[in-house]
Amino acid sequence: MPDISLDLAEIERRIAAVRENLIELTEQAAAYSGGAVEELNARRIADQEAQLDLLTRKRDELIARRRPEMRLSIKQHMEVIGADGVHIGTVDRVEGGRIKLAKADSGEGRHKGHHHFIDLGLVAEVEGERVRLSANAAVAVTMEEERSGKAT
């Protein structure tokens, strides 16, 4: 993989693609047996894991550089949107390294009536009164966390 400057959204897309490739390769490895096939799958899996590690490090470095300024620019009542512009929630406040969403945006069923959190690492940029995430809304809501840090 060439060493090029990537924005956070592109890195997140590539990480998702590599993870999907790893799942497929692992399934293929389980389905087929035979020395040559197993060796080829093992090499492919190792290559994908190396790419995933590289992309994850790049993402973490980019986030670390941007986190202090990003944290200060996120204010209460700002709208949180996905990379696709779809509404996800409203900022209650920033706690630690996470955005605490207002209870009103907490979803349905067992998720209704309490705060959810989004890691600041998912923030691509702050645009006026909006916090844009690096993932589309449908993906971003699957990364929301409870107060404990566990996935919703």
N, C-alpha and C positions, 0 to 999 in steps of 0.2 A: 504494500500500500504506500503510495507516494506521500511524503510529508508535506501536506498542504494545509493552509490555514482554513479551518472549517468553522462555520457558525454553530451555535449550540443546537439549533433545530436540525441541521444536517447531521450532526454527530448523533443525535437521538434517533433519527431515521435509520442511520447506518447500524447503530447498536441493535435496534429492533430487527433489522434484516439479518444481521449476523446471528442473533439469538434464534430466529426462525430457521436459519440454515442449520444451526447446531441441532435443533430438535429433529429436523428431517434426516440429517446424517446419523444421528443416534438411532432413529427408528430403522433406517436402512441397515445399519450395522447389526441390529438385533434380528432383522429379517433374513439376512444372508449370512451364510457361513462359507468358509473356504479361505485358505491362506492369503491368496493374492487380494481378494475382495476385502478381507479384514484389515490387511496392511494398508490398502488404499484408503479405506474409511478412517482408519486411525490417523493417517497423515492429514486427511481433509479436516477431521475434527480438531486436530492439534493446530492446523492453520487457522481455522475459524476461531478457536479459543485465543490464539495470539492476536488476531485482529480485534476481537472483543476486548481483550486486555488493553491494547493500544488505544482504542476508541474511548474506553472508559477512563483511562488516565488523561487523555486529551480533554474530555468533558470535565473531569474533576479539576484540572488545572484552570480551564476557562472559567468555571464556576468560582473557584477560589479567588481569581483575580477580580471578578465582577461582584462578588457577594457583598462586600462592605458598601459600595455605592448603591447597589440594588436595594439593599435592606433599608437604607436611609430614604430612598425615593418612594417606597411603598407606604401609602397612608390609608387610614381608616376610611371606609365607604368607597374605595376604588373598586371598579368592576374587574373581575378576573375572567379572562376569556382564553379559549384555546387558540392554537395557531391558526385554526380555521375561522376565528372570530365568533364562535359560539359561546354564549354566556355559561360560566361554570359556577360562579358565586360572587360574593361581595366580601372584601377584606374587613374583618373585625379588627385585627391587629397582627403584627409580626411578633412571634414568640420564638426565641432561639433561632434556629435556622429554618423556621417554617412559617407559612402564612396561615393564620387562623381564620377560617371562613365564618361568616355570620350564620347563626342557627337557622335562619330563614331559608338558607340554601342547602340544608342538610340532607335532602333526599326524602325517600319514602320508607315505610315499614320500620324496621329496627334502627334505621339510620336517621329517622326524623327526630327533630327536637334537641339535637346536640351538635356541637362544633365538629367540623372536619378540618384537617390540616393538609397543606400542600408544601412539599419541600421547596425551599428557595432555588434549589438546583434546577427545577423545571421552568423557572422564569427566564424567558428569552429577552424581554425588554419591558420597560415601562413607557407607555405612550400616553402622555397627558394624564387623564384620569383612569386609564386602563392598564392592567397588568396582563401582558400577553405571555402565555406559556409556550414552550417549545413543542408541545405535543397537541394534537387535535383534541377537542373536548371529549370525544368518546373514549380516547385513550387516557387522557389526563384524569378523568373521574375514577378510573380503575387504579390510579396511583394515589388517591386520597388516603389519608391516614387518620386513625382515631387519635385521641390525646396520648395514648400509650405508645404510639409509633407503629402500631400494627396496621396492616392494610384494612380498608373498610370491607 
